[in-house]
């Protein structure tokens, strides 16, 4: 099922088993770039996604990739 960004953001306030909250702009790079904690944790930067999808995204960002530096 495809959901809009608005739907994913709205669902942050409704925790469900099998889902996790994901920061759209990753936390560590955002902090390095000078974003405040309140900006990083703002509702506009949070979505509720499935745990499996969250693990896939996190794994991608944790894997070195010469194509993306």
C-alpha positions in Angstrom: 0.0 0.0 0.0 1.4 3.4 -1.0 0.8 6.3 1.4 1.3 10.0 1.0 3.9 11.8 3.0 1.1 13.5 4.9 -0.4 10.2 5.9 3.0 8.9 7.1 3.6 12.0 9.1 0.1 12.0 10.6 0.5 8.4 11.8 3.5 9.3 14.0 1.1 10.1 16.7 -0.5 6.7 16.5 2.1 4.1 17.5 1.4 0.6 16.3 3.2 -2.8 16.8 5.4 -3.5 13.8 6.1 0.2 13.0 8.8 2.6 14.0 9.3 6.4 13.8 11.8 7.4 11.1 13.6 10.7 10.7 13.3 11.8 7.0 16.5 13.9 7.3 18.9 11.6 9.1 19.9 12.7 12.6 23.7 12.6 12.6 24.2 14.5 9.3 21.6 17.0 10.3 23.4 17.7 13.6 26.7 18.0 11.7 25.1 20.5 9.4 24.0 22.6 12.4 20.3 21.8 12.6 18.8 22.1 16.1 17.4 19.1 17.9 13.9 20.7 17.7 14.2 20.9 13.9 15.5 17.3 13.7 12.6 16.0 15.9 9.9 18.2 14.4 6.7 16.6 13.1 7.7 17.6 9.6 10.8 15.4 9.8 9.1 12.3 11.3 7.2 9.5 9.6 5.8 6.1 10.9 7.0 3.3 8.7 7.2 -0.5 9.1 10.0 -1.9 11.2 11.4 -3.9 8.3 11.4 -0.9 6.0 13.1 1.1 8.7 15.8 -1.5 9.1 16.3 -1.5 5.3 16.8 2.2 5.2 19.1 2.3 8.2 21.2 -0.6 6.7 21.5 1.3 3.4 22.8 4.4 5.2 25.2 2.4 7.3 26.8 0.7 4.3 29.7 2.5 2.7 29.0 3.3 -0.9 31.6 4.9 -3.1 28.9 6.0 -5.6 27.5 8.4 -2.9 30.6 9.1 -0.8 
